[in-house]
């Protein structure tokens, strides 16, 4: 997201320069630069629409620890930074056993 923010800040700064140029005598060059900036804005908007929004939805109250299906020790934990999109479009969260290392992806409801 910071990449998009920096791109938008750059476009904003150049638009400010163009505004100052319109007050002067550089009007033919200004029109070409405006066309270029409009095209770049369209690219940024297209990039925003093409990338899925990674908004964090409110997680349901999941237990902190569960029993591992492999070793049956109560040491299966959620790995919160490991999230992926499943084939059906929902998000899945990685669970890892701190005892035996077993990993399983579960749907994040």
Backbone torsions as a table, in degrees:
resi	resn	phi	psi	omega
1	UNK	NA	-32.3	-179.4
2	UNK	-67.7	-27.9	176.8
3	UNK	-63.7	-43.3	179.6
4	UNK	-66.7	-40.4	179.3
5	UNK	-61.9	-42.1	-179.8
6	UNK	-68.5	-35.0	176.3
7	UNK	-64.0	-43.0	-179.9
8	UNK	-66.9	-37.4	177.1
9	UNK	-63.7	-39.8	178.3
10	UNK	-63.2	-43.1	178.9
11	UNK	-63.9	-41.4	179.6
12	UNK	-61.1	-43.8	-179.5
13	UNK	-63.0	-41.6	-179.9
14	UNK	-69.7	-32.9	175.5
15	UNK	-65.4	-36.6	176.5
16	UNK	-63.3	-40.8	176.5
17	UNK	-62.2	-40.7	179.1
18	UNK	-64.3	-38.3	178.8
19	UNK	-60.9	-41.4	177.5
20	UNK	-66.6	-36.2	179.6
21	UNK	-67.0	-30.9	178.8
22	UNK	-66.3	-26.8	177.9
23	UNK	-73.3	-23.3	-178.5
24	UNK	-95.1	-149.7	-175.4
25	UNK	-107.7	12.7	-175.9
26	UNK	-92.8	41.1	-168.7
27	UNK	-71.7	-32.9	179.1
28	UNK	-70.9	-41.9	176.6
29	UNK	-65.1	-37.4	-179.5
30	UNK	-63.6	-40.9	179.6
31	UNK	-62.4	-41.2	178.5
32	UNK	-66.1	-41.4	178.8
33	UNK	-66.2	-35.5	176.5
34	UNK	-63.2	-43.5	177.9
35	UNK	-59.7	-41.4	179.9
36	UNK	-64.1	-42.7	-180.0
37	UNK	-68.3	-36.9	177.0
38	UNK	-62.8	-42.3	178.0
39	UNK	-63.7	-40.5	179.1
40	UNK	-67.0	-39.5	175.5
41	UNK	-61.2	-40.1	177.4
42	UNK	-61.2	-40.0	177.6
43	UNK	-62.7	-44.3	179.7
44	UNK	-63.1	-44.0	178.7
45	UNK	-63.0	-41.7	177.1
46	UNK	-62.3	-40.2	177.5
47	UNK	-63.6	-40.3	179.0
48	UNK	-64.5	-39.0	-179.0
49	UNK	-75.6	-27.8	-177.9
50	UNK	-79.2	-31.9	-179.2
51	UNK	-87.1	133.5	179.3
52	UNK	-68.1	141.2	-179.8
53	UNK	-69.8	125.4	-178.9
54	UNK	-96.9	53.4	179.4
55	UNK	-80.2	140.1	178.2
56	UNK	-84.4	118.5	175.0
57	UNK	-87.1	160.2	179.9
58	UNK	-65.2	122.5	179.9
59	UNK	-77.6	144.2	175.0
60	UNK	-70.9	163.5	-178.5
61	UNK	-73.3	99.5	177.7
62	UNK	-96.3	149.0	176.9
63	UNK	-66.5	148.5	-179.2
64	UNK	-69.9	-36.8	-175.2
65	UNK	-138.4	140.1	175.2
66	UNK	-130.7	168.0	176.9
67	UNK	-76.4	132.1	179.8
68	UNK	-72.1	133.6	179.4
69	UNK	-70.9	-18.4	-178.7
70	UNK	-88.6	-54.6	-174.3
71	UNK	-100.5	-6.4	179.3
72	UNK	60.2	17.3	173.9
73	UNK	-92.6	143.4	-179.0
74	UNK	-77.3	77.6	-177.7
75	UNK	-146.3	23.3	177.8
76	UNK	-88.7	115.9	-175.5
77	UNK	-118.5	154.5	172.3
78	UNK	-76.0	139.5	171.3
79	UNK	-103.9	94.8	-168.7
80	UNK	-62.1	-30.0	-178.5
81	UNK	-82.1	-5.7	179.6
82	UNK	-101.0	95.1	179.6
83	UNK	-128.2	139.8	177.4
84	UNK	-139.4	162.6	177.2
85	UNK	-93.0	127.0	-179.2
86	UNK	-78.3	172.1	-179.2
87	UNK	-62.0	-31.6	-179.7
88	UNK	-86.6	3.6	175.3
89	UNK	95.9	-7.8	178.1
90	UNK	-86.0	167.2	178.6
91	UNK	-91.4	143.4	175.7
92	UNK	-120.2	146.2	-179.6
93	UNK	-115.9	141.2	179.0
94	UNK	-82.3	132.9	173.0
95	UNK	-112.7	135.0	-178.6
96	UNK	-132.5	135.9	176.9
97	UNK	-83.8	125.2	-179.9
98	UNK	-80.0	-7.0	178.2
99	UNK	-92.3	-57.3	-175.4
100	UNK	-105.2	-9.8	178.2
101	UNK	86.6	4.5	179.2
102	UNK	-60.5	136.5	178.7
103	UNK	-122.4	142.2	177.8
104	UNK	-146.7	138.5	176.2
105	UNK	-94.8	130.5	178.9
106	UNK	-126.3	149.5	178.7
107	UNK	-66.0	137.9	179.8
108	UNK	-96.7	98.9	-177.7
109	UNK	-90.4	NA	NA
